[in-house]
Amino acid sequence: MNKTIFFVMGVSGCGKSSIGEGISSYLSIDYVDSDDFHPAANVEKMKNSIPLTDEDRKPWLDALNKMATECVEKNNLLSLPAPA
């Protein structure tokens, strides 16, 4: 079986989560929402409509990379919506 991760990307509110859940359901693979990997400080900024900087996004991207790498190593398939 191929080691595959589907990154569903797009702007806020465009339906990434719905598409990711649909892919997950159709292919019977894991679904993970990338927002769940944001540090608390990022979540607080987003709740207050404060844009994230590249520095803010680094720990989030590192966490996503770690999770994706672990999935590939375990030969798991994954559907993951992420902002563009």
Disulfide bonds with the S-S distance in Angstrom:
none
